[in-house]
Every structure is written in C-alpha cells, then in structure tokens.
C-alpha cells in the first residue's frame, strides 16, 4: 500500500510499518487527552528497542508502496 493508505490506516487506529524497515519500527497515531501538552494528533515511531519518538516521513517513505498495517491497540502514554 502507498503512504496515503498508510496515513488513512493510522487515522483508523491501525499501526503501520514498511517492509523496507525489516521489522525495526512501527508507526502509531497518538491522540492527545486533556492532560497532554500536545494539542493535536501526531505520528510516532516505536523502535525495535521499544523507544517511542515523534516521526516525520522521508521522501523515500512518502513515495514507497511497501506499507502494511499491523493491528495493535492505540498505545497509552
């Protein structure tokens, strides 16, 4: 699937990743709650080590067609 479908999948609550990442990360959408300092939803990546950081797509990510969904619940912070 391409990035536009991956973004839509994120908005529906799925995690997504790329085949090219070789299992080294997955993306999820974080929806801020009333106690969050963030005010808008944002995408973060969970690394193979379990670390989470905000994420922005590279040109290669935007143009890739190897995205796939992973059914996981939204992770709480």
PDB file of N, CA, C and O in Angstrom, chain B, residues numbered from 101:
ATOM      1  N   UNK B 101       0.848  -1.163   0.000  1.00  0.00           N
ATOM      2  CA  UNK B 101       0.000   0.000   0.000  1.00  0.00           C
ATOM      3  C   UNK B 101       0.898   1.231   0.000  1.00  0.00           C
ATOM      4  O   UNK B 101       2.043   1.159   0.446  1.00  0.00           O
ATOM      5  N   UNK B 102       0.394   2.358  -0.494  1.00  0.00           N
ATOM      6  CA  UNK B 102       1.201   3.571  -0.518  1.00  0.00           C
ATOM      7  C   UNK B 102       0.962   4.398   0.748  1.00  0.00           C
ATOM      8  O   UNK B 102       0.147   4.031   1.595  1.00  0.00           O
ATOM      9  N   UNK B 103       1.687   5.526   0.866  1.00  0.00           N
ATOM     10  CA  UNK B 103       1.646   6.318   2.095  1.00  0.00           C
ATOM     11  C   UNK B 103       0.256   6.883   2.382  1.00  0.00           C
ATOM     12  O   UNK B 103      -0.140   6.971   3.544  1.00  0.00           O
ATOM     13  N   UNK B 104      -0.487   7.264   1.352  1.00  0.00           N
ATOM     14  CA  UNK B 104      -1.820   7.828   1.604  1.00  0.00           C
ATOM     15  C   UNK B 104      -2.726   6.798   2.287  1.00  0.00           C
ATOM     16  O   UNK B 104      -3.499   7.146   3.179  1.00  0.00           O
ATOM     17  N   UNK B 105      -2.631   5.546   1.873  1.00  0.00           N
ATOM     18  CA  UNK B 105      -3.414   4.495   2.529  1.00  0.00           C
ATOM     19  C   UNK B 105      -2.876   4.214   3.932  1.00  0.00           C
ATOM     20  O   UNK B 105      -3.651   3.937   4.848  1.00  0.00           O
ATOM     21  N   UNK B 106      -1.554   4.283   4.105  1.00  0.00           N
ATOM     22  CA  UNK B 106      -0.960   4.082   5.430  1.00  0.00           C
ATOM     23  C   UNK B 106      -1.427   5.171   6.393  1.00  0.00           C
ATOM     24  O   UNK B 106      -1.741   4.885   7.548  1.00  0.00           O
ATOM     25  N   UNK B 107      -1.474   6.410   5.927  1.00  0.00           N
ATOM     26  CA  UNK B 107      -1.939   7.513   6.766  1.00  0.00           C
ATOM     27  C   UNK B 107      -3.406   7.316   7.152  1.00  0.00           C
ATOM     28  O   UNK B 107      -3.789   7.546   8.299  1.00  0.00           O
ATOM     29  N   UNK B 108      -4.204   6.896   6.204  1.00  0.00           N
ATOM     30  CA  UNK B 108      -5.616   6.632   6.494  1.00  0.00           C
ATOM     31  C   UNK B 108      -5.748   5.493   7.513  1.00  0.00           C
ATOM     32  O   UNK B 108      -6.585   5.557   8.414  1.00  0.00           O
ATOM     33  N   UNK B 109      -4.931   4.467   7.368  1.00  0.00           N
ATOM     34  CA  UNK B 109      -4.952   3.354   8.325  1.00  0.00           C
ATOM     35  C   UNK B 109      -4.592   3.844   9.729  1.00  0.00           C
ATOM     36  O   UNK B 109      -5.195   3.411  10.710  1.00  0.00           O
ATOM     37  N   UNK B 110      -3.605   4.752   9.828  1.00  0.00           N
ATOM     38  CA  UNK B 110      -3.259   5.334  11.127  1.00  0.00           C
ATOM     39  C   UNK B 110      -4.458   6.050  11.736  1.00  0.00           C
ATOM     40  O   UNK B 110      -4.738   5.912  12.927  1.00  0.00           O
ATOM     41  N   UNK B 111      -5.159   6.811  10.910  1.00  0.00           N
ATOM     42  CA  UNK B 111      -6.318   7.562  11.386  1.00  0.00           C
ATOM     43  C   UNK B 111      -7.444   6.643  11.850  1.00  0.00           C
ATOM     44  O   UNK B 111      -8.270   7.039  12.673  1.00  0.00           O
ATOM     45  N   UNK B 112      -7.483   5.431  11.332  1.00  0.00           N
ATOM     46  CA  UNK B 112      -8.488   4.446  11.743  1.00  0.00           C
ATOM     47  C   UNK B 112      -8.052   3.637  12.971  1.00  0.00           C
ATOM     48  O   UNK B 112      -8.804   2.790  13.455  1.00  0.00           O
ATOM     49  N   UNK B 113      -6.837   3.896  13.475  1.00  0.00           N
ATOM     50  CA  UNK B 113      -6.372   3.228  14.685  1.00  0.00           C
ATOM     51  C   UNK B 113      -5.417   2.075  14.485  1.00  0.00           C
ATOM     52  O   UNK B 113      -5.039   1.418  15.455  1.00  0.00           O
ATOM     53  N   UNK B 114      -5.012   1.807  13.244  1.00  0.00           N
ATOM     54  CA  UNK B 114      -4.051   0.735  12.983  1.00  0.00           C
ATOM     55  C   UNK B 114      -2.627   1.256  13.131  1.00  0.00           C
ATOM     56  O   UNK B 114      -2.379   2.446  12.933  1.00  0.00           O
ATOM     57  N   UNK B 115      -1.712   0.396  13.471  1.00  0.00           N
ATOM     58  CA  UNK B 115      -0.291   0.701  13.376  1.00  0.00           C
ATOM     59  C   UNK B 115       0.130   0.358  11.953  1.00  0.00           C
ATOM     60  O   UNK B 115      -0.474  -0.507  11.320  1.00  0.00           O
ATOM     61  N   UNK B 116       1.158   1.027  11.446  1.00  0.00           N
ATOM     62  CA  UNK B 116       1.667   0.736  10.107  1.00  0.00           C
ATOM     63  C   UNK B 116       3.185   0.645  10.147  1.00  0.00           C
ATOM     64  O   UNK B 116       3.829   1.158  11.063  1.00  0.00           O
ATOM     65  N   UNK B 117       3.740  -0.008   9.149  1.00  0.00           N
ATOM     66  CA  UNK B 117       5.187  -0.131   9.005  1.00  0.00           C
ATOM     67  C   UNK B 117       5.496  -0.333   7.531  1.00  0.00           C
ATOM     68  O   UNK B 117       4.598  -0.508   6.707  1.00  0.00           O
ATOM     69  N   UNK B 118       6.783  -0.305   7.218  1.00  0.00           N
ATOM     70  CA  UNK B 118       7.231  -0.581   5.855  1.00  0.00           C
ATOM     71  C   UNK B 118       8.015  -1.884   5.829  1.00  0.00           C
ATOM     72  O   UNK B 118       8.755  -2.192   6.763  1.00  0.00           O
ATOM     73  N   UNK B 119       7.850  -2.641   4.764  1.00  0.00           N
ATOM     74  CA  UNK B 119       8.634  -3.864   4.578  1.00  0.00           C
ATOM     75  C   UNK B 119      10.118  -3.530   4.599  1.00  0.00           C
ATOM     76  O   UNK B 119      10.916  -4.280   5.159  1.00  0.00           O
ATOM     77  N   UNK B 120      10.495  -2.399   3.986  1.00  0.00           N
ATOM     78  CA  UNK B 120      11.893  -1.976   3.906  1.00  0.00           C
ATOM     79  C   UNK B 120      12.522  -1.751   5.283  1.00  0.00           C
ATOM     80  O   UNK B 120      13.744  -1.807   5.413  1.00  0.00           O
ATOM     81  N   UNK B 121      11.718  -1.500   6.299  1.00  0.00           N
ATOM     82  CA  UNK B 121      12.255  -1.283   7.641  1.00  0.00           C
ATOM     83  C   UNK B 121      12.674  -2.585   8.302  1.00  0.00           C
ATOM     84  O   UNK B 121      13.330  -2.552   9.343  1.00  0.00           O
ATOM     85  N   UNK B 122      12.322  -3.714   7.743  1.00  0.00           N
ATOM     86  CA  UNK B 122      12.770  -5.022   8.238  1.00  0.00           C
ATOM     87  C   UNK B 122      12.403  -5.283   9.700  1.00  0.00           C
ATOM     88  O   UNK B 122      13.184  -5.884  10.437  1.00  0.00           O
ATOM     89  N   UNK B 123      11.224  -4.836  10.119  1.00  0.00           N
ATOM     90  CA  UNK B 123      10.779  -5.077  11.484  1.00  0.00           C
ATOM     91  C   UNK B 123      11.403  -4.174  12.526  1.00  0.00           C
ATOM     92  O   UNK B 123      11.231  -4.406  13.723  1.00  0.00           O
ATOM     93  N   UNK B 124      12.133  -3.134  12.091  1.00  0.00           N
ATOM     94  CA  UNK B 124      12.830  -2.261  13.038  1.00  0.00           C
ATOM     95  C   UNK B 124      12.009  -1.078  13.529  1.00  0.00           C
ATOM     96  O   UNK B 124      12.559  -0.200  14.195  1.00  0.00           O
ATOM     97  N   UNK B 125      10.739  -1.019  13.234  1.00  0.00           N
ATOM     98  CA  UNK B 125       9.923   0.075  13.741  1.00  0.00           C
ATOM     99  C   UNK B 125       8.498  -0.032  13.256  1.00  0.00           C
ATOM    100  O   UNK B 125       8.223  -0.656  12.231  1.00  0.00           O
ATOM    101  N   UNK B 126       7.591   0.579  13.995  1.00  0.00           N
ATOM    102  CA  UNK B 126       6.205   0.673  13.547  1.00  0.00           C
ATOM    103  C   UNK B 126       5.668   2.029  13.971  1.00  0.00           C
ATOM    104  O   UNK B 126       6.096   2.598  14.975  1.00  0.00           O
ATOM    105  N   UNK B 127       4.725   2.535  13.193  1.00  0.00           N
ATOM    106  CA  UNK B 127       4.147   3.844  13.447  1.00  0.00           C
ATOM    107  C   UNK B 127       2.773   3.708  14.066  1.00  0.00           C
ATOM    108  O   UNK B 127       2.022   2.785  13.751  1.00  0.00           O
ATOM    109  N   UNK B 128       2.454   4.634  14.949  1.00  0.00           N
ATOM    110  CA  UNK B 128       1.122   4.725  15.521  1.00  0.00           C
ATOM    111  C   UNK B 128       0.739   6.193  15.618  1.00  0.00           C
ATOM    112  O   UNK B 128       1.601   7.072  15.596  1.00  0.00           O
ATOM    113  N   UNK B 129      -0.541   6.450  15.724  1.00  0.00           N
ATOM    114  CA  UNK B 129      -1.059   7.801  15.873  1.00  0.00           C
ATOM    115  C   UNK B 129      -1.386   8.033  17.339  1.00  0.00           C
ATOM    116  O   UNK B 129      -2.094   7.235  17.952  1.00  0.00           O
ATOM    117  N   UNK B 130      -0.877   9.117  17.901  1.00  0.00           N
ATOM    118  CA  UNK B 130      -1.174   9.466  19.290  1.00  0.00           C
ATOM    119  C   UNK B 130      -2.226  10.566  19.306  1.00  0.00           C
ATOM    120  O   UNK B 130      -2.052  11.613  18.682  1.00  0.00           O
ATOM    121  N   UNK B 131      -3.304  10.323  20.013  1.00  0.00           N
ATOM    122  CA  UNK B 131      -4.360  11.317  20.177  1.00  0.00           C
ATOM    123  C   UNK B 131      -4.230  11.917  21.570  1.00  0.00           C
ATOM    124  O   UNK B 131      -4.403  11.205  22.559  1.00  0.00           O
ATOM    125  N   UNK B 132      -3.928  13.212  21.673  1.00  0.00           N
ATOM    126  CA  UNK B 132      -3.741  13.822  22.992  1.00  0.00           C
ATOM    127  C   UNK B 132      -5.021  13.787  23.828  1.00  0.00           C
ATOM    128  O   UNK B 132      -6.126  13.902  23.297  1.00  0.00           O
ATOM    129  N   UNK B 133      -4.857  13.628  25.133  1.00  0.00           N
ATOM    130  CA  UNK B 133      -6.007  13.726  26.030  1.00  0.00           C
ATOM    131  C   UNK B 133      -5.954  15.081  26.738  1.00  0.00           C
ATOM    132  O   UNK B 133      -5.093  15.905  26.431  1.00  0.00           O
ATOM    133  N   UNK B 134      -6.849  15.311  27.664  1.00  0.00           N
ATOM    134  CA  UNK B 134      -6.937  16.624  28.314  1.00  0.00           C
ATOM    135  C   UNK B 134      -5.707  16.952  29.157  1.00  0.00           C
ATOM    136  O   UNK B 134      -5.471  18.123  29.454  1.00  0.00           O
ATOM    137  N   UNK B 135      -4.921  15.959  29.549  1.00  0.00           N
ATOM    138  CA  UNK B 135      -3.722  16.192  30.356  1.00  0.00           C
ATOM    139  C   UNK B 135      -2.451  16.325  29.525  1.00  0.00           C
ATOM    140  O   UNK B 135      -1.382  16.582  30.077  1.00  0.00           O
ATOM    141  N   UNK B 136      -2.548  16.158  28.219  1.00  0.00           N
ATOM    142  CA  UNK B 136      -1.379  16.184  27.345  1.00  0.00           C
ATOM    143  C   UNK B 136      -0.945  17.613  27.041  1.00  0.00           C
ATOM    144  O   UNK B 136      -1.777  18.512  26.918  1.00  0.00           O
ATOM    145  N   UNK B 137       0.358  17.813  26.921  1.00  0.00           N
ATOM    146  CA  UNK B 137       0.876  19.109  26.476  1.00  0.00           C
ATOM    147  C   UNK B 137       0.723  19.261  24.967  1.00  0.00           C
ATOM    148  O   UNK B 137       0.715  20.379  24.451  1.00  0.00           O
ATOM    149  N   UNK B 138       0.603  18.146  24.264  1.00  0.00           N
ATOM    150  CA  UNK B 138       0.353  18.184  22.823  1.00  0.00           C
ATOM    151  C   UNK B 138      -1.130  18.469  22.628  1.00  0.00           C
ATOM    152  O   UNK B 138      -1.964  17.978  23.389  1.00  0.00           O
ATOM    153  N   UNK B 139      -1.461  19.260  21.614  1.00  0.00           N
ATOM    154  CA  UNK B 139      -2.863  19.623  21.399  1.00  0.00           C
ATOM    155  C   UNK B 139      -3.460  19.013  20.143  1.00  0.00           C
ATOM    156  O   UNK B 139      -4.679  19.028  19.971  1.00  0.00           O
ATOM    157  N   UNK B 140      -2.627  18.477  19.265  1.00  0.00           N
ATOM    158  CA  UNK B 140      -3.101  17.860  18.029  1.00  0.00           C
ATOM    159  C   UNK B 140      -2.572  16.432  17.930  1.00  0.00           C
ATOM    160  O   UNK B 140      -1.539  16.114  18.520  1.00  0.00           O
ATOM    161  N   UNK B 141      -3.268  15.569  17.193  1.00  0.00           N
ATOM    162  CA  UNK B 141      -2.744  14.217  16.974  1.00  0.00           C
ATOM    163  C   UNK B 141      -1.384  14.277  16.269  1.00  0.00           C
ATOM    164  O   UNK B 141      -1.118  15.198  15.496  1.00  0.00           O
ATOM    165  N   UNK B 142      -0.540  13.301  16.540  1.00  0.00           N
ATOM    166  CA  UNK B 142       0.756  13.222  15.878  1.00  0.00           C
ATOM    167  C   UNK B 142       1.142  11.762  15.704  1.00  0.00           C
ATOM    168  O   UNK B 142       0.646  10.881  16.405  1.00  0.00           O
ATOM    169  N   UNK B 143       2.036  11.526  14.757  1.00  0.00           N
ATOM    170  CA  UNK B 143       2.524  10.177  14.460  1.00  0.00           C
ATOM    171  C   UNK B 143       3.837   9.967  15.209  1.00  0.00           C
ATOM    172  O   UNK B 143       4.700  10.845  15.223  1.00  0.00           O
ATOM    173  N   UNK B 144       3.980   8.810  15.825  1.00  0.00           N
ATOM    174  CA  UNK B 144       5.249   8.465  16.453  1.00  0.00           C
ATOM    175  C   UNK B 144       5.676   7.083  15.984  1.00  0.00           C
ATOM    176  O   UNK B 144       4.866   6.280  15.520  1.00  0.00           O
ATOM    177  N   UNK B 145       6.972   6.831  16.118  1.00  0.00           N
ATOM    178  CA  UNK B 145       7.527   5.530  15.754  1.00  0.00           C
ATOM    179  C   UNK B 145       7.960   4.818  17.032  1.00  0.00           C
ATOM    180  O   UNK B 145       8.537   5.424  17.935  1.00  0.00           O
ATOM    181  N   UNK B 146       7.674   3.541  17.087  1.00  0.00           N
ATOM    182  CA  UNK B 146       8.195   2.690  18.151  1.00  0.00           C
ATOM    183  C   UNK B 146       9.332   1.890  17.533  1.00  0.00           C
ATOM    184  O   UNK B 146       9.122   1.129  16.589  1.00  0.00           O
ATOM    185  N   UNK B 147      10.530   2.063  18.065  1.00  0.00           N
ATOM    186  CA  UNK B 147      11.707   1.396  17.516  1.00  0.00           C
ATOM    187  C   UNK B 147      11.756  -0.065  17.961  1.00  0.00           C
ATOM    188  O   UNK B 147      10.956  -0.496  18.791  1.00  0.00           O
ATOM    189  N   UNK B 148      12.687  -0.809  17.409  1.00  0.00           N
ATOM    190  CA  UNK B 148      12.862  -2.215  17.781  1.00  0.00           C
ATOM    191  C   UNK B 148      13.188  -2.351  19.267  1.00  0.00           C
ATOM    192  O   UNK B 148      12.911  -3.390  19.866  1.00  0.00           O
ATOM    193  N   UNK B 149      13.780  -1.303  19.872  1.00  0.00           N
ATOM    194  CA  UNK B 149      14.112  -1.311  21.305  1.00  0.00           C
ATOM    195  C   UNK B 149      12.924  -0.954  22.183  1.00  0.00           C
ATOM    196  O   UNK B 149      13.024  -1.003  23.409  1.00  0.00           O
ATOM    197  N   UNK B 150      11.782  -0.589  21.562  1.00  0.00           N
ATOM    198  CA  UNK B 150      10.612  -0.189  22.321  1.00  0.00           C
ATOM    199  C   UNK B 150      10.570   1.290  22.649  1.00  0.00           C
ATOM    200  O   UNK B 150       9.673   1.735  23.366  1.00  0.00           O
ATOM    201  N   UNK B 151      11.521   2.063  22.138  1.00  0.00           N
ATOM    202  CA  UNK B 151      11.541   3.503  22.375  1.00  0.00           C
ATOM    203  C   UNK B 151      10.562   4.186  21.433  1.00  0.00           C
ATOM    204  O   UNK B 151      10.373   3.744  20.299  1.00  0.00           O
ATOM    205  N   UNK B 152       9.938   5.266  21.900  1.00  0.00           N
ATOM    206  CA  UNK B 152       8.957   5.999  21.093  1.00  0.00           C
ATOM    207  C   UNK B 152       9.424   7.435  20.901  1.00  0.00           C
ATOM    208  O   UNK B 152       9.814   8.109  21.854  1.00  0.00           O
ATOM    209  N   UNK B 153       9.376   7.892  19.649  1.00  0.00           N
ATOM    210  CA  UNK B 153       9.728   9.278  19.335  1.00  0.00           C
ATOM    211  C   UNK B 153       8.811   9.780  18.229  1.00  0.00           C
ATOM    212  O   UNK B 153       8.358   8.990  17.400  1.00  0.00           O
ATOM    213  N   UNK B 154       8.523  11.101  18.201  1.00  0.00           N
ATOM    214  CA  UNK B 154       7.744  11.651  17.088  1.00  0.00           C
ATOM    215  C   UNK B 154       8.439  11.338  15.767  1.00  0.00           C
ATOM    216  O   UNK B 154       9.663  11.217  15.717  1.00  0.00           O
ATOM    217  N   UNK B 155       7.656  11.207  14.701  1.00  0.00           N
ATOM    218  CA  UNK B 155       8.186  10.771  13.413  1.00  0.00           C
ATOM    219  C   UNK B 155       7.632  11.626  12.287  1.00  0.00           C
ATOM    220  O   UNK B 155       6.456  11.993  12.287  1.00  0.00           O
ATOM    221  N   UNK B 156       8.494  11.938  11.328  1.00  0.00           N
ATOM    222  CA  UNK B 156       8.093  12.606  10.081  1.00  0.00           C
ATOM    223  C   UNK B 156       8.603  11.768   8.920  1.00  0.00           C
ATOM    224  O   UNK B 156       9.717  11.248   8.986  1.00  0.00           O
ATOM    225  N   UNK B 157       7.813  11.621   7.852  1.00  0.00           N
ATOM    226  CA  UNK B 157       8.230  10.773   6.733  1.00  0.00           C
ATOM    227  C   UNK B 157       9.353  11.397   5.915  1.00  0.00           C
ATOM    228  O   UNK B 157       9.407  12.614   5.735  1.00  0.00           O
ATOM    229  N   UNK B 158      10.242  10.551   5.425  1.00  0.00           N
ATOM    230  CA  UNK B 158      11.271  10.978   4.470  1.00  0.00           C
ATOM    231  C   UNK B 158      10.663  10.951   3.068  1.00  0.00           C
ATOM    232  O   UNK B 158       9.542  10.475   2.885  1.00  0.00           O
ATOM    233  N   UNK B 159      11.387  11.450   2.098  1.00  0.00           N
ATOM    234  CA  UNK B 159      10.933  11.369   0.708  1.00  0.00           C
ATOM    235  C   UNK B 159      10.733   9.913   0.296  1.00  0.00           C
ATOM    236  O   UNK B 159       9.762   9.580  -0.384  1.00  0.00           O
ATOM    237  N   UNK B 160      11.662   9.047   0.713  1.00  0.00           N
ATOM    238  CA  UNK B 160      11.547   7.621   0.371  1.00  0.00           C
ATOM    239  C   UNK B 160      10.283   7.018   0.983  1.00  0.00           C
ATOM    240  O   UNK B 160       9.600   6.222   0.339  1.00  0.00           O
ATOM    241  N   UNK B 161       9.969   7.397   2.225  1.00  0.00           N
ATOM    242  CA  UNK B 161       8.757   6.891   2.877  1.00  0.00           C
ATOM    243  C   UNK B 161       7.503   7.367   2.151  1.00  0.00           C
ATOM    244  O   UNK B 161       6.570   6.589   1.949  1.00  0.00           O
ATOM    245  N   UNK B 162       7.475   8.644   1.758  1.00  0.00           N
ATOM    246  CA  UNK B 162       6.309   9.202   1.069  1.00  0.00           C
ATOM    247  C   UNK B 162       6.036   8.513  -0.262  1.00  0.00           C
ATOM    248  O   UNK B 162       4.881   8.355  -0.659  1.00  0.00           O
ATOM    249  N   UNK B 163       7.092   8.107  -0.948  1.00  0.00           N
ATOM    250  CA  UNK B 163       6.950   7.531  -2.286  1.00  0.00           C
ATOM    251  C   UNK B 163       6.922   6.003  -2.299  1.00  0.00           C
ATOM    252  O   UNK B 163       6.705   5.396  -3.347  1.00  0.00           O
ATOM    253  N   UNK B 164       7.140   5.385  -1.150  1.00  0.00           N
ATOM    254  CA  UNK B 164       7.187   3.920  -1.074  1.00  0.00           C
ATOM    255  C   UNK B 164       5.793   3.310  -1.221  1.00  0.00           C
ATOM    256  O   UNK B 164       4.785   3.932  -0.885  1.00  0.00           O
ATOM    257  N   UNK B 165       5.764   2.096  -1.722  1.00  0.00           N
ATOM    258  CA  UNK B 165       4.493   1.368  -1.839  1.00  0.00           C
ATOM    259  C   UNK B 165       4.546   0.030  -1.092  1.00  0.00           C
ATOM    260  O   UNK B 165       3.828  -0.914  -1.423  1.00  0.00           O
ATOM    261  N   UNK B 166       5.420  -0.026  -0.070  1.00  0.00           N
ATOM    262  CA  UNK B 166       5.563  -1.262   0.705  1.00  0.00           C
ATOM    263  C   UNK B 166       5.015  -1.127   2.130  1.00  0.00           C
ATOM    264  O   UNK B 166       5.443  -1.854   3.026  1.00  0.00           O
ATOM    265  N   UNK B 167       4.079  -0.209   2.343  1.00  0.00           N
ATOM    266  CA  UNK B 167       3.454  -0.031   3.650  1.00  0.00           C
ATOM    267  C   UNK B 167       2.474  -1.175   3.928  1.00  0.00           C
ATOM    268  O   UNK B 167       1.849  -1.700   3.006  1.00  0.00           O
ATOM    269  N   UNK B 168       2.344  -1.555   5.195  1.00  0.00           N
ATOM    270  CA  UNK B 168       1.346  -2.551   5.583  1.00  0.00           C
ATOM    271  C   UNK B 168       0.817  -2.214   6.977  1.00  0.00           C
ATOM    272  O   UNK B 168       1.469  -1.495   7.734  1.00  0.00           O
ATOM    273  N   UNK B 169      -0.346  -2.727   7.307  1.00  0.00           N
ATOM    274  CA  UNK B 169      -0.956  -2.447   8.606  1.00  0.00           C
ATOM    275  C   UNK B 169      -0.629  -3.536   9.613  1.00  0.00           C
ATOM    276  O   UNK B 169      -0.380  -4.689   9.260  1.00  0.00           O
ATOM    277  N   UNK B 170      -0.636  -3.134  10.872  1.00  0.00           N
ATOM    278  CA  UNK B 170      -0.437  -4.035  11.997  1.00  0.00           C
ATOM    279  C   UNK B 170      -1.569  -3.730  12.965  1.00  0.00           C
ATOM    280  O   UNK B 170      -1.707  -2.586  13.397  1.00  0.00           O
ATOM    281  N   UNK B 171      -2.366  -4.698  13.311  1.00  0.00           N
ATOM    282  CA  UNK B 171      -3.492  -4.456  14.210  1.00  0.00           C
ATOM    283  C   UNK B 171      -3.040  -4.474  15.664  1.00  0.00           C
ATOM    284  O   UNK B 171      -2.862  -5.531  16.268  1.00  0.00           O
ATOM    285  N   UNK B 172      -2.859  -3.277  16.207  1.00  0.00           N
ATOM    286  CA  UNK B 172      -2.499  -3.092  17.608  1.00  0.00           C
ATOM    287  C   UNK B 172      -3.413  -2.032  18.194  1.00  0.00           C
ATOM    288  O   UNK B 172      -3.869  -1.148  17.467  1.00  0.00           O
ATOM    289  N   UNK B 173      -3.691  -2.095  19.480  1.00  0.00           N
ATOM    290  CA  UNK B 173      -4.471  -1.006  20.087  1.00  0.00           C
ATOM    291  C   UNK B 173      -3.620   0.252  20.171  1.00  0.00           C
ATOM    292  O   UNK B 173      -2.393   0.162  20.195  1.00  0.00           O
ATOM    293  N   UNK B 174      -4.251   1.424  20.215  1.00  0.00           N
ATOM    294  CA  UNK B 174      -3.506   2.659  20.420  1.00  0.00           C
ATOM    295  C   UNK B 174      -2.795   2.571  21.759  1.00  0.00           C
ATOM    296  O   UNK B 174      -3.396   2.198  22.766  1.00  0.00           O
ATOM    297  N   UNK B 175      -1.519   2.915  21.769  1.00  0.00           N
ATOM    298  CA  UNK B 175      -0.723   2.797  22.985  1.00  0.00           C
ATOM    299  C   UNK B 175      -0.903   4.023  23.871  1.00  0.00           C
ATOM    300  O   UNK B 175      -0.785   5.151  23.392  1.00  0.00           O
ATOM    301  N   UNK B 176      -1.184   3.821  25.147  1.00  0.00           N
ATOM    302  CA  UNK B 176      -1.316   4.965  26.060  1.00  0.00           C
ATOM    303  C   UNK B 176       0.048   5.522  26.441  1.00  0.00           C
ATOM    304  O   UNK B 176       1.048   4.804  26.419  1.00  0.00           O
ATOM    305  N   UNK B 177       0.085   6.772  26.780  1.00  0.00           N
ATOM    306  CA  UNK B 177       1.315   7.397  27.285  1.00  0.00           C
ATOM    307  C   UNK B 177       1.125   7.768  28.723  1.00  0.00           C
ATOM    308  O   UNK B 177       2.038   8.308  29.347  1.00  0.00           O
TER     309      UNK B 177
END
